[in-house]
Amino acid sequence: MCPCPICATIALLLLPFAGYKWAKKFMKRHHCSCDRCQTAEHEQSVQNHTKCHCNKCAHH
């Protein structure tokens, strides 16, 4: 779960539309462009000792 408050708010607002492709695309666009989301994703992968898929790691 992403700790970003914007991510959480968007997720709650789009919950009724969760099955729609455009809602998933909207959510992913925010998550991939938000520095807070990307930092959290990187830290979580480091803690869990899993491969990181954040933008910074994907480009290296």
Protein Blocks (a to p, Z undefined) as FASTA:
>chain_A
ZZbfklmmmmmmmmmmmmpmklmmmmmmmmmmpmklmmmmmmmmmmnopacfbfklmmZZ
